[in-house]
Amino acid sequence: MPDGSFFDAANPKFHPLSEMFPLMQGEEYSLLVADIAANGLRDPVIELDHMILDGRNRYRACNEAGVAVRYEAYQGDDPLGFVISTNLHRRHLNVSQRAMIAAKCANLAIGSNQYVVRLTRNLLTGEEYSPPIKVPAAGERARAAGVDRKTLQYAQKVCEGGTPALVQRVERGEVPVSVAAKIADMPQAQQEALADANESVLRNAAKKSRRAKREHDLGDATRAASAALSTKRYSVIYADPPWRFEPYSRDTGLDRAADNHYPTVALDVLKALPVPAADDCVLFMWATAPMMPEALELMAAWGFVYKTQCVWTKPKVGTGYWFRNAHELLLVGTRGQIPAPAPGEQYCSVIDAAVGKHSEKPDAFAEMIEEMFPSQPAIEMFARAPRLGWDVWGNEADAAR
């Protein structure tokens, strides 16, 4: 039995090792109280160093049920192993909760001068300091908890970077540790804003955060590569090639052809252009419906793989042979590892916008690209005017906007 002159059974202290485990909540705790009320306390509360080492939940339940608490002193020499073993086998903990316990073991050395690494007997007893707690290696802790190393790494990230609210939600079994680890990478203010969010919201927030980080890091890498090569490279290219479209009749069709409004360029010449694309790059390229085969050929020649398209619908009908066109296509191609928008951040694939001068594209599309890739070095090829925040290339780029 514990030394009654130092152990306050009515208001005991809890040993730091016992606090690695979350307290029972809800139905699980209610069932424990009911069982103790009906059957008494089967397993005694274990005391060490005048503190409860094992049995916080039993102590609370006894008090609620009006049952006397029975205490026993810990007799072994491995209190850490004892606490882990008894709790993992007694409690129905999920994988995430077990991983958090294994991760917390690694943090026992933190604050050791206060109370953890050396378990002390109360100085008034005149006893020696106990030997230091031996913290098992990561692999051993993972095996003891019944989790793999990856799950343990997630838990360690949550312990190190998560807010107290996030840590507690994992410990209570409310949030998977794999999801919480991604939230723990976010700034504290963002974590706090998600404190009560459900798992689905947390997963989407984590995806958006990871995408934003990848997008930012890619911009830094592209600028660094440009500096090293002494030639600027871009992660975002916005192009409106001056397609040369051959009408059925050059005698009657050229009045409406692009050549009548601005100089056009043959496909072979466009394909030979040195495009300043970074290794990881996205290309947004305009094409009219009749020029789709040429547009895909040009995209491939520039080193991009076609991914998708956005449709600009126009308020007035234009020309055409099979249909009178009231739309234009913005094709998207990628090379390398450029991040797509995060779930929930995608634009609609159809955008309505007014028509300007011949071949002029609405600003809404450049603004859309800026929102998708705010950190990337971007260039507009075949630009007809300067664009704030972009590099531009084209024979009209110096014109006043």
Order of alpha helices (4+ residues) and beta strands (2+ residues): beta-alpha-beta-beta-alpha-beta-alpha-alpha-alpha-alpha-alpha-alpha-alpha-alpha-beta-alpha-beta-alpha-beta-beta-beta-alpha-beta-beta
